[in-house]
Amino acid sequence: MNANAIRSMLQSTLDDYSLSRAEKSQVREELQSLSANPQAAAEFRRLAFEVARSAATSDTFAAVLIWLEDIVRVLQPETARQKTEIVRACFSPHDNCPGEIRSLIATCRSSLDLCVFTITDDRLTDAVLDAHHRGVKIRIITDNDKAADLGSDADRFSNAGIPLRIDRTSFHMHHKFAIFDASLLLNGSYNWTRSAAEHNEENFIITDQPVLISVFQQQFEKLWSSLV
């Protein structure tokens, strides 16, 4: 089943904002056929979030999120739930936090959603641009004040054609999280700056816990929609 067929199937299950037992079986059968191809399975997850984004409006947002939560549960196979979860932490300046993030970006294959207060570390910006050039679908949310700072890489992302949205309030968009292939979450105090890497006491955690990924993805979609 190609991407268009998967998208069409997902859209049909969203028609009534409810995932029936038969529809769950249909999704599971398709996932079983993709089980030998992790990249294809990641693309399936990305398409599910794409369909949800397209369908979400101010009136349907809550119903679409319920549908998406059901899809996420189906996408997480029983065998995977029984495996040890990925849960690890990094602390700056002692750990190689930029190297860890660059490694996650380098292995990203289908989608990357960044919601980071400030991005000025060219090592990380270059890794994001490399992922963009190899076809990873990237979206970035950042803070308006920090986007205007000297050294901010917001313009580099925009000039490269990466969708980027900036909050327009007098308050700060202070999140620092990233979602890789809709299957891995990075979150913590760590800004994507050289100061955070080399001087500040900072941290982030990395996890593949599906409930947390779903909650953060929902928050990203909510912010993304509000910053049009």
Rosetta blueprint (number, residue, H / E / L):
1 M L
2 N L
3 A H
4 N H
5 A H
6 I H
7 R H
8 S H
9 M H
10 L H
11 Q H
12 S H
13 T H
14 L L
15 D L
16 D L
17 Y L
18 S L
19 L L
20 S L
21 R H
22 A H
23 E H
24 K H
25 S H
26 Q H
27 V H
28 R H
29 E H
30 E H
31 L H
32 Q H
33 S H
34 L H
35 S L
36 A L
37 N L
38 P H
39 Q H
40 A H
41 A H
42 A H
43 E H
44 F H
45 R H
46 R H
47 L H
48 A H
49 F H
50 E H
51 V H
52 A H
53 R H
54 S H
55 A H
56 A L
57 T L
58 S L
59 D L
60 T L
61 F H
62 A H
63 A H
64 V H
65 L H
66 I H
67 W H
68 L H
69 E H
70 D H
71 I H
72 V H
73 R H
74 V H
75 L H
76 Q L
77 P L
78 E H
79 T H
80 A H
81 R H
82 Q H
83 K L
84 T L
85 E L
86 I L
87 V E
88 R E
89 A E
90 C E
91 F E
92 S E
93 P L
94 H L
95 D L
96 N L
97 C H
98 P H
99 G H
100 E H
101 I H
102 R H
103 S H
104 L H
105 I H
106 A H
107 T L
108 C L
109 R L
110 S L
111 S E
112 L E
113 D E
114 L E
115 C E
116 V E
117 F L
118 T L
119 I E
120 T L
121 D L
122 D H
123 R H
124 L H
125 T H
126 D H
127 A H
128 V H
129 L H
130 D H
131 A H
132 H H
133 H H
134 R L
135 G L
136 V L
137 K E
138 I E
139 R E
140 I E
141 I E
142 T E
143 D L
144 N H
145 D H
146 K H
147 A H
148 A L
149 D L
150 L L
151 G L
152 S L
153 D L
154 A H
155 D H
156 R H
157 F H
158 S H
159 N H
160 A L
161 G L
162 I L
163 P L
164 L E
165 R E
166 I E
167 D L
168 R L
169 T L
170 S L
171 F L
172 H L
173 M L
174 H L
175 H L
176 K E
177 F E
178 A E
179 I E
180 F E
181 D L
182 A L
183 S L
184 L E
185 L E
186 L E
187 N E
188 G E
189 S L
190 Y L
191 N L
192 W E
193 T L
194 R H
195 S H
196 A H
197 A H
198 E H
199 H L
200 N L
201 E L
202 E E
203 N E
204 F E
205 I E
206 I E
207 T E
208 D L
209 Q L
210 P H
211 V H
212 L H
213 I H
214 S H
215 V H
216 F H
217 Q H
218 Q H
219 Q H
220 F H
221 E H
222 K H
223 L H
224 W H
225 S H
226 S H
227 L L
228 V L
